[in-house]
Amino acid sequence: MSNGNYYSQPGSSALPGSLAATINRVNRFDWNNMVDDAGNPLDARLSNYIDDYVNDPRKTEEDIQQLLSNIRPDMDIPEEERGETPEAMKYPLYVHQQVALKWMTDMEEGTNKGGILADDMGLGKTISTLALMVSRQSPDNIKVCELSQLVRPNPS
């Protein structure tokens, strides 16, 4: 394997190039010796990034462990714990969008605020984000208007 190529282990349900496949792949890295599962040295950019991240004096060991504990493949979220489609949504969310909604909700409620929801283009990150927004509305009385009221041609 060359560094940077994404693959799934035989028998793995993760799609090649998916976030789950990437997480499964890096879980087998030997981070102490900075080599992959075949014993090849990790790319220098990754090694330098990890070194900068781990040796950042602003972070404690506990902070780092907390951040790393949130990295997991989506297949680890049991079906009964996945986010349900909010009532305000006209159409039901797909399973992967429910997983994204659950993950984003957990990120907002947890100590690690924010994150990167990354998957292939066209899978519905925008829909999942809208589902998060309507499921966790602000307690403040914020006026919401139609998009057509916000986006108008210049009158001149």
Chimera marker file (.cmm) of the C-alpha trace (Angstrom):
<marker_set name="trace">
<marker id="1" x="0.000" y="0.000" z="0.000" r="1" g="1" b="0" radius="0.5"/>
<marker id="2" x="1.250" y="3.467" z="-0.730" r="1" g="1" b="0" radius="0.5"/>
<marker id="3" x="0.372" y="6.278" z="1.652" r="1" g="1" b="0" radius="0.5"/>
<marker id="4" x="-2.692" y="8.215" z="0.597" r="1" g="1" b="0" radius="0.5"/>
<marker id="5" x="-4.469" y="5.323" z="-1.126" r="1" g="1" b="0" radius="0.5"/>
<marker id="6" x="-7.776" y="4.389" z="0.425" r="1" g="1" b="0" radius="0.5"/>
<marker id="7" x="-8.872" y="0.787" z="0.628" r="1" g="1" b="0" radius="0.5"/>
<marker id="8" x="-11.068" y="-1.572" z="2.627" r="1" g="1" b="0" radius="0.5"/>
<marker id="9" x="-9.956" y="-4.740" z="4.295" r="1" g="1" b="0" radius="0.5"/>
<marker id="10" x="-11.399" y="-7.915" z="2.756" r="1" g="1" b="0" radius="0.5"/>
<marker id="11" x="-14.733" y="-8.607" z="4.395" r="1" g="1" b="0" radius="0.5"/>
<marker id="12" x="-15.120" y="-4.979" z="5.502" r="1" g="1" b="0" radius="0.5"/>
<marker id="13" x="-18.455" y="-3.323" z="4.807" r="1" g="1" b="0" radius="0.5"/>
<marker id="14" x="-16.782" y="0.069" z="4.374" r="1" g="1" b="0" radius="0.5"/>
<marker id="15" x="-16.773" y="1.447" z="0.844" r="1" g="1" b="0" radius="0.5"/>
<marker id="16" x="-13.330" y="2.268" z="-0.565" r="1" g="1" b="0" radius="0.5"/>
<marker id="17" x="-12.656" y="5.961" z="-0.084" r="1" g="1" b="0" radius="0.5"/>
<marker id="18" x="-15.378" y="6.335" z="2.540" r="1" g="1" b="0" radius="0.5"/>
<marker id="19" x="-14.770" y="7.926" z="5.892" r="1" g="1" b="0" radius="0.5"/>
<marker id="20" x="-15.298" y="4.549" z="7.572" r="1" g="1" b="0" radius="0.5"/>
<marker id="21" x="-12.668" y="2.924" z="5.334" r="1" g="1" b="0" radius="0.5"/>
<marker id="22" x="-10.217" y="5.739" z="6.089" r="1" g="1" b="0" radius="0.5"/>
<marker id="23" x="-10.784" y="5.424" z="9.833" r="1" g="1" b="0" radius="0.5"/>
<marker id="24" x="-10.405" y="1.634" z="9.650" r="1" g="1" b="0" radius="0.5"/>
<marker id="25" x="-7.155" y="2.090" z="7.742" r="1" g="1" b="0" radius="0.5"/>
<marker id="26" x="-5.607" y="4.609" z="10.122" r="1" g="1" b="0" radius="0.5"/>
<marker id="27" x="-6.689" y="2.599" z="13.167" r="1" g="1" b="0" radius="0.5"/>
<marker id="28" x="-4.053" y="0.055" z="12.115" r="1" g="1" b="0" radius="0.5"/>
<marker id="29" x="-1.239" y="2.619" z="11.991" r="1" g="1" b="0" radius="0.5"/>
<marker id="30" x="1.512" y="2.316" z="14.558" r="1" g="1" b="0" radius="0.5"/>
<marker id="31" x="1.527" y="5.921" z="15.769" r="1" g="1" b="0" radius="0.5"/>
<marker id="32" x="4.460" y="5.390" z="18.144" r="1" g="1" b="0" radius="0.5"/>
<marker id="33" x="6.758" y="4.294" z="15.310" r="1" g="1" b="0" radius="0.5"/>
<marker id="34" x="4.936" y="6.319" z="12.613" r="1" g="1" b="0" radius="0.5"/>
<marker id="35" x="4.457" y="3.377" z="10.233" r="1" g="1" b="0" radius="0.5"/>
<marker id="36" x="1.410" y="1.892" z="8.530" r="1" g="1" b="0" radius="0.5"/>
<marker id="37" x="0.161" y="-1.668" z="9.028" r="1" g="1" b="0" radius="0.5"/>
<marker id="38" x="2.672" y="-2.959" z="6.453" r="1" g="1" b="0" radius="0.5"/>
<marker id="39" x="5.599" y="-1.284" z="8.246" r="1" g="1" b="0" radius="0.5"/>
<marker id="40" x="5.976" y="1.501" z="5.673" r="1" g="1" b="0" radius="0.5"/>
<marker id="41" x="6.875" y="4.948" z="7.066" r="1" g="1" b="0" radius="0.5"/>
<marker id="42" x="3.963" y="7.366" z="7.127" r="1" g="1" b="0" radius="0.5"/>
<marker id="43" x="4.063" y="10.301" z="4.750" r="1" g="1" b="0" radius="0.5"/>
<marker id="44" x="6.260" y="13.091" z="6.169" r="1" g="1" b="0" radius="0.5"/>
<marker id="45" x="3.381" y="15.601" z="5.989" r="1" g="1" b="0" radius="0.5"/>
<marker id="46" x="1.205" y="13.358" z="8.152" r="1" g="1" b="0" radius="0.5"/>
<marker id="47" x="4.060" y="12.652" z="10.572" r="1" g="1" b="0" radius="0.5"/>
<marker id="48" x="4.806" y="16.370" z="10.931" r="1" g="1" b="0" radius="0.5"/>
<marker id="49" x="1.133" y="17.206" z="11.403" r="1" g="1" b="0" radius="0.5"/>
<marker id="50" x="0.700" y="14.538" z="14.078" r="1" g="1" b="0" radius="0.5"/>
<marker id="51" x="3.888" y="15.645" z="15.820" r="1" g="1" b="0" radius="0.5"/>
<marker id="52" x="2.724" y="19.280" z="15.846" r="1" g="1" b="0" radius="0.5"/>
<marker id="53" x="-0.695" y="18.244" z="17.077" r="1" g="1" b="0" radius="0.5"/>
<marker id="54" x="0.483" y="15.883" z="19.817" r="1" g="1" b="0" radius="0.5"/>
<marker id="55" x="3.297" y="18.089" z="21.063" r="1" g="1" b="0" radius="0.5"/>
<marker id="56" x="1.224" y="21.273" z="21.151" r="1" g="1" b="0" radius="0.5"/>
<marker id="57" x="1.852" y="22.670" z="24.643" r="1" g="1" b="0" radius="0.5"/>
<marker id="58" x="-1.612" y="24.231" z="24.658" r="1" g="1" b="0" radius="0.5"/>
<marker id="59" x="-3.246" y="20.779" z="24.776" r="1" g="1" b="0" radius="0.5"/>
<marker id="60" x="-3.218" y="18.393" z="27.701" r="1" g="1" b="0" radius="0.5"/>
<marker id="61" x="-3.162" y="14.625" z="27.349" r="1" g="1" b="0" radius="0.5"/>
<marker id="62" x="-6.797" y="14.577" z="28.481" r="1" g="1" b="0" radius="0.5"/>
<marker id="63" x="-7.779" y="17.082" z="25.752" r="1" g="1" b="0" radius="0.5"/>
<marker id="64" x="-6.136" y="14.960" z="23.094" r="1" g="1" b="0" radius="0.5"/>
<marker id="65" x="-7.742" y="11.741" z="24.332" r="1" g="1" b="0" radius="0.5"/>
<marker id="66" x="-11.141" y="13.465" z="24.350" r="1" g="1" b="0" radius="0.5"/>
<marker id="67" x="-10.695" y="14.587" z="20.747" r="1" g="1" b="0" radius="0.5"/>
<marker id="68" x="-9.496" y="11.182" z="19.582" r="1" g="1" b="0" radius="0.5"/>
<marker id="69" x="-12.362" y="9.400" z="21.334" r="1" g="1" b="0" radius="0.5"/>
<marker id="70" x="-14.817" y="11.070" z="18.924" r="1" g="1" b="0" radius="0.5"/>
<marker id="71" x="-13.217" y="9.557" z="15.831" r="1" g="1" b="0" radius="0.5"/>
<marker id="72" x="-15.106" y="6.473" z="14.822" r="1" g="1" b="0" radius="0.5"/>
<marker id="73" x="-16.659" y="4.950" z="11.733" r="1" g="1" b="0" radius="0.5"/>
<marker id="74" x="-20.361" y="5.664" z="11.313" r="1" g="1" b="0" radius="0.5"/>
<marker id="75" x="-21.114" y="1.949" z="11.417" r="1" g="1" b="0" radius="0.5"/>
<marker id="76" x="-20.438" y="2.068" z="15.185" r="1" g="1" b="0" radius="0.5"/>
<marker id="77" x="-23.618" y="4.091" z="15.801" r="1" g="1" b="0" radius="0.5"/>
<marker id="78" x="-26.413" y="1.577" z="16.526" r="1" g="1" b="0" radius="0.5"/>
<marker id="79" x="-29.504" y="1.970" z="14.380" r="1" g="1" b="0" radius="0.5"/>
<marker id="80" x="-31.740" y="2.799" z="17.362" r="1" g="1" b="0" radius="0.5"/>
<marker id="81" x="-29.435" y="5.704" z="18.323" r="1" g="1" b="0" radius="0.5"/>
<marker id="82" x="-29.375" y="7.356" z="14.908" r="1" g="1" b="0" radius="0.5"/>
<marker id="83" x="-31.136" y="10.668" z="14.462" r="1" g="1" b="0" radius="0.5"/>
<marker id="84" x="-34.741" y="10.558" z="13.346" r="1" g="1" b="0" radius="0.5"/>
<marker id="85" x="-36.173" y="12.824" z="10.690" r="1" g="1" b="0" radius="0.5"/>
<marker id="86" x="-37.377" y="16.048" z="12.334" r="1" g="1" b="0" radius="0.5"/>
<marker id="87" x="-41.075" y="16.860" z="11.860" r="1" g="1" b="0" radius="0.5"/>
<marker id="88" x="-40.214" y="20.039" z="9.948" r="1" g="1" b="0" radius="0.5"/>
<marker id="89" x="-38.580" y="18.006" z="7.168" r="1" g="1" b="0" radius="0.5"/>
<marker id="90" x="-40.909" y="17.173" z="4.281" r="1" g="1" b="0" radius="0.5"/>
<marker id="91" x="-39.138" y="13.933" z="3.289" r="1" g="1" b="0" radius="0.5"/>
<marker id="92" x="-37.513" y="11.298" z="5.518" r="1" g="1" b="0" radius="0.5"/>
<marker id="93" x="-33.744" y="11.300" z="5.933" r="1" g="1" b="0" radius="0.5"/>
<marker id="94" x="-31.716" y="8.462" z="4.449" r="1" g="1" b="0" radius="0.5"/>
<marker id="95" x="-29.856" y="6.241" z="6.930" r="1" g="1" b="0" radius="0.5"/>
<marker id="96" x="-26.510" y="7.958" z="6.279" r="1" g="1" b="0" radius="0.5"/>
<marker id="97" x="-28.177" y="11.354" z="6.809" r="1" g="1" b="0" radius="0.5"/>
<marker id="98" x="-29.628" y="10.091" z="10.112" r="1" g="1" b="0" radius="0.5"/>
<marker id="99" x="-26.097" y="9.059" z="11.151" r="1" g="1" b="0" radius="0.5"/>
<marker id="100" x="-24.818" y="12.524" z="10.200" r="1" g="1" b="0" radius="0.5"/>
<marker id="101" x="-27.633" y="14.193" z="12.171" r="1" g="1" b="0" radius="0.5"/>
<marker id="102" x="-26.835" y="12.072" z="15.237" r="1" g="1" b="0" radius="0.5"/>
<marker id="103" x="-23.116" y="12.842" z="14.943" r="1" g="1" b="0" radius="0.5"/>
<marker id="104" x="-23.694" y="16.597" z="14.555" r="1" g="1" b="0" radius="0.5"/>
<marker id="105" x="-26.102" y="16.601" z="17.509" r="1" g="1" b="0" radius="0.5"/>
<marker id="106" x="-23.527" y="14.756" z="19.629" r="1" g="1" b="0" radius="0.5"/>
<marker id="107" x="-20.854" y="17.258" z="18.595" r="1" g="1" b="0" radius="0.5"/>
<marker id="108" x="-23.058" y="20.192" z="19.682" r="1" g="1" b="0" radius="0.5"/>
<marker id="109" x="-23.910" y="18.556" z="23.018" r="1" g="1" b="0" radius="0.5"/>
<marker id="110" x="-20.388" y="17.277" z="23.781" r="1" g="1" b="0" radius="0.5"/>
<marker id="111" x="-17.252" y="18.981" z="24.972" r="1" g="1" b="0" radius="0.5"/>
<marker id="112" x="-15.718" y="19.039" z="21.469" r="1" g="1" b="0" radius="0.5"/>
<marker id="113" x="-17.750" y="21.715" z="19.750" r="1" g="1" b="0" radius="0.5"/>
<marker id="114" x="-17.806" y="21.418" z="16.000" r="1" g="1" b="0" radius="0.5"/>
<marker id="115" x="-16.192" y="18.993" z="13.630" r="1" g="1" b="0" radius="0.5"/>
<marker id="116" x="-15.883" y="18.090" z="9.987" r="1" g="1" b="0" radius="0.5"/>
<marker id="117" x="-18.668" y="16.101" z="8.400" r="1" g="1" b="0" radius="0.5"/>
<marker id="118" x="-16.969" y="14.715" z="5.315" r="1" g="1" b="0" radius="0.5"/>
<marker id="119" x="-18.273" y="12.233" z="2.786" r="1" g="1" b="0" radius="0.5"/>
<marker id="120" x="-18.700" y="11.995" z="-0.954" r="1" g="1" b="0" radius="0.5"/>
<marker id="121" x="-20.366" y="14.858" z="-2.768" r="1" g="1" b="0" radius="0.5"/>
<marker id="122" x="-24.123" y="14.530" z="-3.188" r="1" g="1" b="0" radius="0.5"/>
<marker id="123" x="-24.896" y="12.382" z="-0.142" r="1" g="1" b="0" radius="0.5"/>
<marker id="124" x="-26.837" y="15.101" z="1.656" r="1" g="1" b="0" radius="0.5"/>
<marker id="125" x="-24.599" y="17.025" z="4.048" r="1" g="1" b="0" radius="0.5"/>
<marker id="126" x="-26.748" y="20.107" z="3.416" r="1" g="1" b="0" radius="0.5"/>
<marker id="127" x="-29.960" y="18.170" z="4.152" r="1" g="1" b="0" radius="0.5"/>
<marker id="128" x="-28.398" y="16.748" z="7.333" r="1" g="1" b="0" radius="0.5"/>
<marker id="129" x="-27.347" y="20.262" z="8.394" r="1" g="1" b="0" radius="0.5"/>
<marker id="130" x="-30.846" y="21.620" z="7.738" r="1" g="1" b="0" radius="0.5"/>
<marker id="131" x="-32.263" y="18.724" z="9.774" r="1" g="1" b="0" radius="0.5"/>
<marker id="132" x="-29.937" y="19.704" z="12.629" r="1" g="1" b="0" radius="0.5"/>
<marker id="133" x="-31.065" y="23.324" z="12.412" r="1" g="1" b="0" radius="0.5"/>
<marker id="134" x="-34.793" y="22.502" z="12.541" r="1" g="1" b="0" radius="0.5"/>
<marker id="135" x="-34.349" y="19.882" z="15.261" r="1" g="1" b="0" radius="0.5"/>
<marker id="136" x="-32.390" y="22.236" z="17.530" r="1" g="1" b="0" radius="0.5"/>
<marker id="137" x="-34.041" y="25.596" z="17.050" r="1" g="1" b="0" radius="0.5"/>
<marker id="138" x="-32.814" y="28.572" z="19.003" r="1" g="1" b="0" radius="0.5"/>
<marker id="139" x="-34.745" y="29.404" z="22.159" r="1" g="1" b="0" radius="0.5"/>
<marker id="140" x="-34.553" y="33.067" z="21.152" r="1" g="1" b="0" radius="0.5"/>
<marker id="141" x="-37.375" y="34.552" z="19.110" r="1" g="1" b="0" radius="0.5"/>
<marker id="142" x="-35.520" y="34.818" z="15.829" r="1" g="1" b="0" radius="0.5"/>
<marker id="143" x="-37.593" y="35.773" z="12.824" r="1" g="1" b="0" radius="0.5"/>
<marker id="144" x="-37.274" y="33.410" z="9.917" r="1" g="1" b="0" radius="0.5"/>
<marker id="145" x="-38.188" y="34.527" z="6.439" r="1" g="1" b="0" radius="0.5"/>
<marker id="146" x="-38.393" y="32.881" z="3.058" r="1" g="1" b="0" radius="0.5"/>
<marker id="147" x="-35.157" y="32.589" z="1.097" r="1" g="1" b="0" radius="0.5"/>
<marker id="148" x="-36.779" y="34.621" z="-1.680" r="1" g="1" b="0" radius="0.5"/>
<marker id="149" x="-36.938" y="37.566" z="0.750" r="1" g="1" b="0" radius="0.5"/>
<marker id="150" x="-33.202" y="37.355" z="1.353" r="1" g="1" b="0" radius="0.5"/>
<marker id="151" x="-32.061" y="36.876" z="-2.225" r="1" g="1" b="0" radius="0.5"/>
<marker id="152" x="-33.381" y="39.535" z="-4.531" r="1" g="1" b="0" radius="0.5"/>
<marker id="153" x="-32.041" y="41.085" z="-7.705" r="1" g="1" b="0" radius="0.5"/>
<marker id="154" x="-30.448" y="44.478" z="-7.379" r="1" g="1" b="0" radius="0.5"/>
<marker id="155" x="-33.229" y="47.061" z="-8.090" r="1" g="1" b="0" radius="0.5"/>
<marker id="156" x="-30.918" y="49.388" z="-10.030" r="1" g="1" b="0" radius="0.5"/>
<link id1="1" id2="2" r="1" g="1" b="0" radius="0.2"/>
<link id1="2" id2="3" r="1" g="1" b="0" radius="0.2"/>
<link id1="3" id2="4" r="1" g="1" b="0" radius="0.2"/>
<link id1="4" id2="5" r="1" g="1" b="0" radius="0.2"/>
<link id1="5" id2="6" r="1" g="1" b="0" radius="0.2"/>
<link id1="6" id2="7" r="1" g="1" b="0" radius="0.2"/>
<link id1="7" id2="8" r="1" g="1" b="0" radius="0.2"/>
<link id1="8" id2="9" r="1" g="1" b="0" radius="0.2"/>
<link id1="9" id2="10" r="1" g="1" b="0" radius="0.2"/>
<link id1="10" id2="11" r="1" g="1" b="0" radius="0.2"/>
<link id1="11" id2="12" r="1" g="1" b="0" radius="0.2"/>
<link id1="12" id2="13" r="1" g="1" b="0" radius="0.2"/>
<link id1="13" id2="14" r="1" g="1" b="0" radius="0.2"/>
<link id1="14" id2="15" r="1" g="1" b="0" radius="0.2"/>
<link id1="15" id2="16" r="1" g="1" b="0" radius="0.2"/>
<link id1="16" id2="17" r="1" g="1" b="0" radius="0.2"/>
<link id1="17" id2="18" r="1" g="1" b="0" radius="0.2"/>
<link id1="18" id2="19" r="1" g="1" b="0" radius="0.2"/>
<link id1="19" id2="20" r="1" g="1" b="0" radius="0.2"/>
<link id1="20" id2="21" r="1" g="1" b="0" radius="0.2"/>
<link id1="21" id2="22" r="1" g="1" b="0" radius="0.2"/>
<link id1="22" id2="23" r="1" g="1" b="0" radius="0.2"/>
<link id1="23" id2="24" r="1" g="1" b="0" radius="0.2"/>
<link id1="24" id2="25" r="1" g="1" b="0" radius="0.2"/>
<link id1="25" id2="26" r="1" g="1" b="0" radius="0.2"/>
<link id1="26" id2="27" r="1" g="1" b="0" radius="0.2"/>
<link id1="27" id2="28" r="1" g="1" b="0" radius="0.2"/>
<link id1="28" id2="29" r="1" g="1" b="0" radius="0.2"/>
<link id1="29" id2="30" r="1" g="1" b="0" radius="0.2"/>
<link id1="30" id2="31" r="1" g="1" b="0" radius="0.2"/>
<link id1="31" id2="32" r="1" g="1" b="0" radius="0.2"/>
<link id1="32" id2="33" r="1" g="1" b="0" radius="0.2"/>
<link id1="33" id2="34" r="1" g="1" b="0" radius="0.2"/>
<link id1="34" id2="35" r="1" g="1" b="0" radius="0.2"/>
<link id1="35" id2="36" r="1" g="1" b="0" radius="0.2"/>
<link id1="36" id2="37" r="1" g="1" b="0" radius="0.2"/>
<link id1="37" id2="38" r="1" g="1" b="0" radius="0.2"/>
<link id1="38" id2="39" r="1" g="1" b="0" radius="0.2"/>
<link id1="39" id2="40" r="1" g="1" b="0" radius="0.2"/>
<link id1="40" id2="41" r="1" g="1" b="0" radius="0.2"/>
<link id1="41" id2="42" r="1" g="1" b="0" radius="0.2"/>
<link id1="42" id2="43" r="1" g="1" b="0" radius="0.2"/>
<link id1="43" id2="44" r="1" g="1" b="0" radius="0.2"/>
<link id1="44" id2="45" r="1" g="1" b="0" radius="0.2"/>
<link id1="45" id2="46" r="1" g="1" b="0" radius="0.2"/>
<link id1="46" id2="47" r="1" g="1" b="0" radius="0.2"/>
<link id1="47" id2="48" r="1" g="1" b="0" radius="0.2"/>
<link id1="48" id2="49" r="1" g="1" b="0" radius="0.2"/>
<link id1="49" id2="50" r="1" g="1" b="0" radius="0.2"/>
<link id1="50" id2="51" r="1" g="1" b="0" radius="0.2"/>
<link id1="51" id2="52" r="1" g="1" b="0" radius="0.2"/>
<link id1="52" id2="53" r="1" g="1" b="0" radius="0.2"/>
<link id1="53" id2="54" r="1" g="1" b="0" radius="0.2"/>
<link id1="54" id2="55" r="1" g="1" b="0" radius="0.2"/>
<link id1="55" id2="56" r="1" g="1" b="0" radius="0.2"/>
<link id1="56" id2="57" r="1" g="1" b="0" radius="0.2"/>
<link id1="57" id2="58" r="1" g="1" b="0" radius="0.2"/>
<link id1="58" id2="59" r="1" g="1" b="0" radius="0.2"/>
<link id1="59" id2="60" r="1" g="1" b="0" radius="0.2"/>
<link id1="60" id2="61" r="1" g="1" b="0" radius="0.2"/>
<link id1="61" id2="62" r="1" g="1" b="0" radius="0.2"/>
<link id1="62" id2="63" r="1" g="1" b="0" radius="0.2"/>
<link id1="63" id2="64" r="1" g="1" b="0" radius="0.2"/>
<link id1="64" id2="65" r="1" g="1" b="0" radius="0.2"/>
<link id1="65" id2="66" r="1" g="1" b="0" radius="0.2"/>
<link id1="66" id2="67" r="1" g="1" b="0" radius="0.2"/>
<link id1="67" id2="68" r="1" g="1" b="0" radius="0.2"/>
<link id1="68" id2="69" r="1" g="1" b="0" radius="0.2"/>
<link id1="69" id2="70" r="1" g="1" b="0" radius="0.2"/>
<link id1="70" id2="71" r="1" g="1" b="0" radius="0.2"/>
<link id1="71" id2="72" r="1" g="1" b="0" radius="0.2"/>
<link id1="72" id2="73" r="1" g="1" b="0" radius="0.2"/>
<link id1="73" id2="74" r="1" g="1" b="0" radius="0.2"/>
<link id1="74" id2="75" r="1" g="1" b="0" radius="0.2"/>
<link id1="75" id2="76" r="1" g="1" b="0" radius="0.2"/>
<link id1="76" id2="77" r="1" g="1" b="0" radius="0.2"/>
<link id1="77" id2="78" r="1" g="1" b="0" radius="0.2"/>
<link id1="78" id2="79" r="1" g="1" b="0" radius="0.2"/>
<link id1="79" id2="80" r="1" g="1" b="0" radius="0.2"/>
<link id1="80" id2="81" r="1" g="1" b="0" radius="0.2"/>
<link id1="81" id2="82" r="1" g="1" b="0" radius="0.2"/>
<link id1="82" id2="83" r="1" g="1" b="0" radius="0.2"/>
<link id1="83" id2="84" r="1" g="1" b="0" radius="0.2"/>
<link id1="84" id2="85" r="1" g="1" b="0" radius="0.2"/>
<link id1="85" id2="86" r="1" g="1" b="0" radius="0.2"/>
<link id1="86" id2="87" r="1" g="1" b="0" radius="0.2"/>
<link id1="87" id2="88" r="1" g="1" b="0" radius="0.2"/>
<link id1="88" id2="89" r="1" g="1" b="0" radius="0.2"/>
<link id1="89" id2="90" r="1" g="1" b="0" radius="0.2"/>
<link id1="90" id2="91" r="1" g="1" b="0" radius="0.2"/>
<link id1="91" id2="92" r="1" g="1" b="0" radius="0.2"/>
<link id1="92" id2="93" r="1" g="1" b="0" radius="0.2"/>
<link id1="93" id2="94" r="1" g="1" b="0" radius="0.2"/>
<link id1="94" id2="95" r="1" g="1" b="0" radius="0.2"/>
<link id1="95" id2="96" r="1" g="1" b="0" radius="0.2"/>
<link id1="96" id2="97" r="1" g="1" b="0" radius="0.2"/>
<link id1="97" id2="98" r="1" g="1" b="0" radius="0.2"/>
<link id1="98" id2="99" r="1" g="1" b="0" radius="0.2"/>
<link id1="99" id2="100" r="1" g="1" b="0" radius="0.2"/>
<link id1="100" id2="101" r="1" g="1" b="0" radius="0.2"/>
<link id1="101" id2="102" r="1" g="1" b="0" radius="0.2"/>
<link id1="102" id2="103" r="1" g="1" b="0" radius="0.2"/>
<link id1="103" id2="104" r="1" g="1" b="0" radius="0.2"/>
<link id1="104" id2="105" r="1" g="1" b="0" radius="0.2"/>
<link id1="105" id2="106" r="1" g="1" b="0" radius="0.2"/>
<link id1="106" id2="107" r="1" g="1" b="0" radius="0.2"/>
<link id1="107" id2="108" r="1" g="1" b="0" radius="0.2"/>
<link id1="108" id2="109" r="1" g="1" b="0" radius="0.2"/>
<link id1="109" id2="110" r="1" g="1" b="0" radius="0.2"/>
<link id1="110" id2="111" r="1" g="1" b="0" radius="0.2"/>
<link id1="111" id2="112" r="1" g="1" b="0" radius="0.2"/>
<link id1="112" id2="113" r="1" g="1" b="0" radius="0.2"/>
<link id1="113" id2="114" r="1" g="1" b="0" radius="0.2"/>
<link id1="114" id2="115" r="1" g="1" b="0" radius="0.2"/>
<link id1="115" id2="116" r="1" g="1" b="0" radius="0.2"/>
<link id1="116" id2="117" r="1" g="1" b="0" radius="0.2"/>
<link id1="117" id2="118" r="1" g="1" b="0" radius="0.2"/>
<link id1="118" id2="119" r="1" g="1" b="0" radius="0.2"/>
<link id1="119" id2="120" r="1" g="1" b="0" radius="0.2"/>
<link id1="120" id2="121" r="1" g="1" b="0" radius="0.2"/>
<link id1="121" id2="122" r="1" g="1" b="0" radius="0.2"/>
<link id1="122" id2="123" r="1" g="1" b="0" radius="0.2"/>
<link id1="123" id2="124" r="1" g="1" b="0" radius="0.2"/>
<link id1="124" id2="125" r="1" g="1" b="0" radius="0.2"/>
<link id1="125" id2="126" r="1" g="1" b="0" radius="0.2"/>
<link id1="126" id2="127" r="1" g="1" b="0" radius="0.2"/>
<link id1="127" id2="128" r="1" g="1" b="0" radius="0.2"/>
<link id1="128" id2="129" r="1" g="1" b="0" radius="0.2"/>
<link id1="129" id2="130" r="1" g="1" b="0" radius="0.2"/>
<link id1="130" id2="131" r="1" g="1" b="0" radius="0.2"/>
<link id1="131" id2="132" r="1" g="1" b="0" radius="0.2"/>
<link id1="132" id2="133" r="1" g="1" b="0" radius="0.2"/>
<link id1="133" id2="134" r="1" g="1" b="0" radius="0.2"/>
<link id1="134" id2="135" r="1" g="1" b="0" radius="0.2"/>
<link id1="135" id2="136" r="1" g="1" b="0" radius="0.2"/>
<link id1="136" id2="137" r="1" g="1" b="0" radius="0.2"/>
<link id1="137" id2="138" r="1" g="1" b="0" radius="0.2"/>
<link id1="138" id2="139" r="1" g="1" b="0" radius="0.2"/>
<link id1="139" id2="140" r="1" g="1" b="0" radius="0.2"/>
<link id1="140" id2="141" r="1" g="1" b="0" radius="0.2"/>
<link id1="141" id2="142" r="1" g="1" b="0" radius="0.2"/>
<link id1="142" id2="143" r="1" g="1" b="0" radius="0.2"/>
<link id1="143" id2="144" r="1" g="1" b="0" radius="0.2"/>
<link id1="144" id2="145" r="1" g="1" b="0" radius="0.2"/>
<link id1="145" id2="146" r="1" g="1" b="0" radius="0.2"/>
<link id1="146" id2="147" r="1" g="1" b="0" radius="0.2"/>
<link id1="147" id2="148" r="1" g="1" b="0" radius="0.2"/>
<link id1="148" id2="149" r="1" g="1" b="0" radius="0.2"/>
<link id1="149" id2="150" r="1" g="1" b="0" radius="0.2"/>
<link id1="150" id2="151" r="1" g="1" b="0" radius="0.2"/>
<link id1="151" id2="152" r="1" g="1" b="0" radius="0.2"/>
<link id1="152" id2="153" r="1" g="1" b="0" radius="0.2"/>
<link id1="153" id2="154" r="1" g="1" b="0" radius="0.2"/>
<link id1="154" id2="155" r="1" g="1" b="0" radius="0.2"/>
<link id1="155" id2="156" r="1" g="1" b="0" radius="0.2"/>
</marker_set>
